[in-house]
Amino acid sequence: MPYYVYILECENKALYTGITTDLKRRFAEHKAGQGGRYTRANPPVKICYSEKRPNRSKATKREIEIKKLSRMKKLELIKSR
């Protein structure tokens, strides 16, 4: 089952990174306050970036890589798509 690594822009302009099997459903969950703790306090505005991975393991590894990036590098990644 494919997974997606995604970056959300929150109301406070922060970038939130996560993984899911269904981008639309997960974004709706974040918007409804049912996502991660961070997005309950800082609601998301839009999905800025996503990439498909073949399984959970590869998606998690990529999520960790992205989370380690500086904000500037994340913005460059978003722009590259």
C-alpha positions in Angstrom: 0.0 0.0 0.0 1.5 3.4 -1.0 2.1 6.1 1.6 2.4 9.8 1.2 4.8 12.2 2.9 3.3 15.6 3.2 4.0 19.1 4.4 1.2 21.4 5.6 1.3 25.1 6.1 -0.4 26.1 9.3 -2.2 29.3 10.2 0.9 30.5 12.1 3.0 29.9 8.9 4.7 26.9 10.4 5.4 23.8 8.3 4.1 20.5 9.6 5.3 17.2 8.1 3.6 13.8 8.3 2.7 10.6 6.5 -0.6 9.0 5.5 -2.2 6.6 3.1 -4.9 9.1 2.1 -4.0 12.8 1.7 -7.5 14.2 1.5 -8.8 12.3 4.5 -5.8 13.2 6.6 -6.0 16.9 5.7 -9.7 16.8 6.7 -8.7 15.2 10.0 -6.1 17.9 10.7 -8.7 20.6 9.8 -11.3 19.0 12.1 -8.8 19.0 15.0 -8.4 15.2 14.9 -4.8 15.2 13.5 -1.6 15.6 15.5 -1.4 17.7 18.6 0.5 20.4 16.9 -2.2 20.9 14.2 -5.0 21.0 16.8 -3.3 24.1 18.3 -2.2 25.5 14.9 -4.8 24.6 12.2 -3.5 23.8 8.7 -4.3 26.1 5.8 -3.1 24.0 2.9 -1.1 21.0 1.7 2.1 22.5 0.3 3.9 19.4 -0.7 3.5 15.7 -1.0 5.4 12.7 -2.4 4.5 9.1 -2.8 6.4 6.2 -1.2 5.9 2.5 -1.8 5.4 1.6 1.9 5.2 2.9 5.5 8.9 2.2 6.2 10.2 4.3 3.3 7.6 7.1 4.0 8.7 7.2 7.7 12.4 7.4 6.7 11.6 10.3 4.2 9.5 12.0 6.9 12.4 12.0 9.3 14.7 13.4 6.5 12.3 16.2 5.8 11.8 17.0 9.5 15.6 17.5 9.9 15.7 20.1 7.2 15.8 23.8 8.0 12.7 25.9 7.2 14.6 27.4 4.3 15.4 23.9 2.9 11.8 22.8 3.3 10.6 25.9 1.4 13.1 25.1 -1.4 11.7 21.5 -1.5 8.2 22.9 -1.8 9.2 25.3 -4.6 10.9 22.4 -6.5 7.6 20.7 -7.1 
